[in-house]
Amino acid sequence: MNSDKLDTLSAEVLVGIANEHLRLNCKDQQALFYDLDIDSKLLEQKLAASGFEYDPVCNQYKTR
């Protein structure tokens, strides 16, 4: 996934993709950024703007 695609996805779709990767492929948030090959700040900003934050205990994004 590149930054251009990141901008076109809704936060709800993006959080679904991120959580699926976290559940199936990635042991933590850093692995997710590497796996998706995206800028961590862009992902965090987009999800935070829609009320999602990363929970390291559950290894997924959740609503605040």
Backbone as CSV, one residue per row, in Angstrom:
resi,resn,N_x,N_y,N_z,CA_x,CA_y,CA_z,C_x,C_y,C_z
1,MET,0.858,-1.164,0.000,0.000,0.000,0.000,0.906,1.229,0.000
2,ASN,0.557,2.216,-0.795,1.349,3.442,-0.783,0.523,4.602,-0.232
3,SER,1.151,5.729,-0.065,0.492,6.882,0.545,-0.675,7.388,-0.281
4,ASP,-0.611,7.248,-1.603,-1.725,7.680,-2.449,-2.982,6.883,-2.143
5,LYS,-2.845,5.586,-1.983,-3.996,4.740,-1.657,-4.493,5.018,-0.245
6,LEU,-3.594,5.323,0.649,-3.955,5.623,2.028,-4.918,6.802,2.087
7,ASP,-4.682,7.799,1.274,-5.531,8.992,1.263,-6.920,8.714,0.711
8,THR,-7.060,7.716,-0.136,-8.363,7.453,-0.759,-9.249,6.533,0.075
9,LEU,-8.691,5.844,1.041,-9.472,4.909,1.858,-10.128,5.613,3.033
10,SER,-11.344,5.204,3.349,-11.983,5.736,4.555,-11.281,5.145,5.774
11,ALA,-11.407,5.820,6.893,-10.766,5.348,8.126,-11.317,3.989,8.540
12,GLU,-12.586,3.753,8.302,-13.195,2.478,8.678,-12.608,1.321,7.873
13,VAL,-12.406,1.532,6.584,-11.784,0.500,5.747,-10.325,0.316,6.148
14,LEU,-9.653,1.426,6.366,-8.242,1.381,6.737,-8.016,0.657,8.064
15,VAL,-8.860,0.918,9.056,-8.701,0.238,10.345,-8.976,-1.256,10.188
16,GLY,-9.888,-1.624,9.314,-10.139,-3.042,9.049,-8.928,-3.729,8.445
17,ILE,-8.303,-3.063,7.481,-7.095,-3.605,6.849,-5.971,-3.712,7.878
18,ALA,-5.770,-2.644,8.638,-4.697,-2.637,9.636,-4.909,-3.736,10.674
19,ASN,-6.118,-3.857,11.195,-6.370,-4.874,12.227,-6.246,-6.286,11.680
20,GLU,-6.630,-6.492,10.432,-6.460,-7.821,9.846,-4.978,-8.168,9.721
21,HIS,-4.179,-7.210,9.272,-2.733,-7.453,9.177,-2.136,-7.699,10.563
22,LEU,-2.574,-6.931,11.542,-2.073,-7.130,12.906,-2.449,-8.517,13.427
23,ARG,-3.640,-8.947,13.146,-4.120,-10.242,13.631,-3.404,-11.404,12.944
24,LEU,-3.180,-11.282,11.636,-2.663,-12.414,10.874,-1.156,-12.406,10.629
25,ASN,-0.563,-11.216,10.492,0.819,-11.154,10.018,1.796,-10.431,10.930
26,CYS,1.314,-9.533,11.763,2.218,-8.604,12.447,2.147,-8.745,13.956
27,LYS,3.303,-8.836,14.580,3.347,-9.002,16.035,3.163,-7.692,16.776
28,ASP,3.373,-6.563,16.074,3.212,-5.260,16.718,3.003,-4.180,15.657
29,GLN,2.862,-2.954,16.124,2.581,-1.822,15.251,3.733,-1.556,14.280
30,GLN,4.949,-1.670,14.730,6.096,-1.442,13.851,6.112,-2.444,12.701
31,ALA,5.793,-3.675,12.997,5.724,-4.689,11.942,4.626,-4.354,10.938
32,LEU,3.539,-3.765,11.411,2.449,-3.356,10.525,2.928,-2.290,9.540
33,PHE,3.620,-1.288,10.052,4.120,-0.223,9.181,5.054,-0.794,8.116
34,TYR,5.893,-1.716,8.514,6.813,-2.346,7.579,6.052,-3.212,6.570
35,ASP,5.105,-3.999,7.070,4.339,-4.913,6.218,3.530,-4.158,5.165
36,LEU,2.895,-3.071,5.567,2.088,-2.288,4.631,2.925,-1.295,3.827
37,ASP,4.168,-1.086,4.239,5.078,-0.155,3.572,4.458,1.242,3.473
38,ILE,4.026,1.744,4.638,3.423,3.071,4.698,4.072,3.900,5.791
39,ASP,3.934,5.194,5.666,4.460,6.127,6.649,3.622,6.019,7.921
40,SER,4.254,5.732,9.020,3.535,5.537,10.280,2.758,6.786,10.686
41,LYS,3.327,7.953,10.454,2.645,9.192,10.842,1.365,9.399,10.048
42,LEU,1.385,9.073,8.768,0.179,9.230,7.945,-0.934,8.309,8.430
43,LEU,-0.597,7.068,8.692,-1.596,6.115,9.176,-2.149,6.558,10.522
44,GLU,-1.279,6.908,11.428,-1.709,7.325,12.766,-2.597,8.568,12.705
45,GLN,-2.241,9.540,11.890,-3.033,10.764,11.773,-4.418,10.482,11.220
46,LYS,-4.488,9.676,10.187,-5.777,9.371,9.566,-6.676,8.612,10.540
47,LEU,-6.131,7.627,11.228,-6.949,6.849,12.161,-7.313,7.671,13.402
48,ALA,-6.391,8.461,13.905,-6.672,9.290,15.083,-7.755,10.321,14.783
49,ALA,-7.751,10.871,13.583,-8.757,11.862,13.195,-10.162,11.264,13.201
50,SER,-10.255,9.957,13.066,-11.554,9.280,13.080,-11.821,8.568,14.403
51,GLY,-10.971,8.798,15.398,-11.217,8.265,16.731,-10.628,6.907,17.033
52,PHE,-9.669,6.461,16.235,-9.039,5.163,16.478,-7.646,5.363,17.064
53,GLU,-7.279,4.483,17.981,-5.916,4.487,18.509,-5.450,3.053,18.694
54,TYR,-4.136,2.887,18.635,-3.536,1.554,18.752,-3.496,1.125,20.212
55,ASP,-3.935,-0.102,20.465,-3.875,-0.699,21.796,-2.828,-1.809,21.748
56,PRO,-1.653,-1.592,22.348,-0.586,-2.596,22.264,-0.905,-3.893,23.000
57,VAL,-1.750,-3.838,23.997,-2.109,-5.053,24.738,-2.895,-6.008,23.835
58,CYS,-3.831,-5.450,23.077,-4.663,-6.267,22.171,-4.054,-6.377,20.773
59,ASN,-3.027,-5.561,20.505,-2.407,-5.505,19.192,-3.441,-5.217,18.099
60,GLN,-4.246,-4.181,18.341,-5.215,-3.757,17.332,-5.589,-2.299,17.574
61,TYR,-6.200,-1.717,16.549,-6.718,-0.357,16.682,-8.147,-0.436,17.201
62,LYS,-8.457,0.441,18.128,-9.783,0.494,18.731,-10.260,1.944,18.768
63,THR,-11.564,2.106,18.918,-12.085,3.456,19.097,-11.756,3.934,20.505
64,ARG,-11.564,5.223,20.629,-11.230,5.805,21.932,-12.424,5.852,22.823
